[in-house]
Amino acid sequence: MIKGINHIAVASKDIDIAREFFETLLGLNRVGRETIDDQRITTDFYHAENTTIEVMEPTAEDSPISNFLEESGEGLHHICFDVANIEEMLTRLQQAGIQLIDDTPRTGARGSKIAFLHPKSTHGILIELHESPEADSGNNSSEEHSEE
């Protein structure tokens, strides 16, 4: 079951330049920065009232975000939904014929479980499913998660 939107993700060539826009010009509160080695990205999180904006920068040329930036340029990358049980949701979607990028969950930012759905099956939108480490805790957008 979908519980709500966890975050909206933006791909950026330079998260420090993006920080100036999101924090200084828009007035959003940056709540953390995290490097996720296996995804080859560094990401900043900004609190925006009812959700989080995640700004991602590649840390390697072979990062999926590097590929995205090359093909599409900077901009909206994906929408992430909170789910109560990611394994059950993946099974349900796969049985319904939805093309999965991740057949099983992997570890995402903040120790969460994540999995992506292929845009070919989701009306052209890359969708991330997210289960918090404490599955019933809901959106973590207001927590401090800085690794600087």
NORVENJO-V972326 format. One record per residue. N is the residue number from 1. PHI is phi as a letter, one per 30 degrees, with the letter a starting at -180 (999 if undefined). Layout:
BEGIN
n->N phi->PHI
n->N phi->PHI
END
This chain:
BEGIN
n->1 phi->999
n->2 phi->d
n->3 phi->c
n->4 phi->l
n->5 phi->d
n->6 phi->d
n->7 phi->a
n->8 phi->c
n->9 phi->c
n->10 phi->b
n->11 phi->c
n->12 phi->b
n->13 phi->d
n->14 phi->b
n->15 phi->d
n->16 phi->d
n->17 phi->d
n->18 phi->d
n->19 phi->e
n->20 phi->e
n->21 phi->d
n->22 phi->d
n->23 phi->d
n->24 phi->d
n->25 phi->d
n->26 phi->d
n->27 phi->i
n->28 phi->d
n->29 phi->d
n->30 phi->d
n->31 phi->c
n->32 phi->l
n->33 phi->b
n->34 phi->b
n->35 phi->c
n->36 phi->c
n->37 phi->e
n->38 phi->d
n->39 phi->c
n->40 phi->h
n->41 phi->b
n->42 phi->c
n->43 phi->b
n->44 phi->c
n->45 phi->c
n->46 phi->b
n->47 phi->d
n->48 phi->b
n->49 phi->h
n->50 phi->c
n->51 phi->a
n->52 phi->b
n->53 phi->c
n->54 phi->c
n->55 phi->c
n->56 phi->c
n->57 phi->b
n->58 phi->d
n->59 phi->c
n->60 phi->a
n->61 phi->d
n->62 phi->c
n->63 phi->d
n->64 phi->e
n->65 phi->d
n->66 phi->e
n->67 phi->d
n->68 phi->d
n->69 phi->d
n->70 phi->d
n->71 phi->d
n->72 phi->c
n->73 phi->i
n->74 phi->d
n->75 phi->k
n->76 phi->e
n->77 phi->c
n->78 phi->a
n->79 phi->c
n->80 phi->c
n->81 phi->c
n->82 phi->d
n->83 phi->b
n->84 phi->d
n->85 phi->b
n->86 phi->d
n->87 phi->d
n->88 phi->d
n->89 phi->d
n->90 phi->d
n->91 phi->d
n->92 phi->d
n->93 phi->d
n->94 phi->d
n->95 phi->d
n->96 phi->d
n->97 phi->j
n->98 phi->d
n->99 phi->d
n->100 phi->c
n->101 phi->d
n->102 phi->c
n->103 phi->d
n->104 phi->b
n->105 phi->d
n->106 phi->b
n->107 phi->d
n->108 phi->c
n->109 phi->e
n->110 phi->i
n->111 phi->i
n->112 phi->d
n->113 phi->c
n->114 phi->b
n->115 phi->a
n->116 phi->c
n->117 phi->c
n->118 phi->d
n->119 phi->e
n->120 phi->d
n->121 phi->c
n->122 phi->b
n->123 phi->i
n->124 phi->i
n->125 phi->c
n->126 phi->d
n->127 phi->c
n->128 phi->c
n->129 phi->c
n->130 phi->b
n->131 phi->c
n->132 phi->d
n->133 phi->e
n->134 phi->c
n->135 phi->e
n->136 phi->c
n->137 phi->d
n->138 phi->i
n->139 phi->d
n->140 phi->c
n->141 phi->d
n->142 phi->c
n->143 phi->d
n->144 phi->d
n->145 phi->b
n->146 phi->d
n->147 phi->c
n->148 phi->d
END
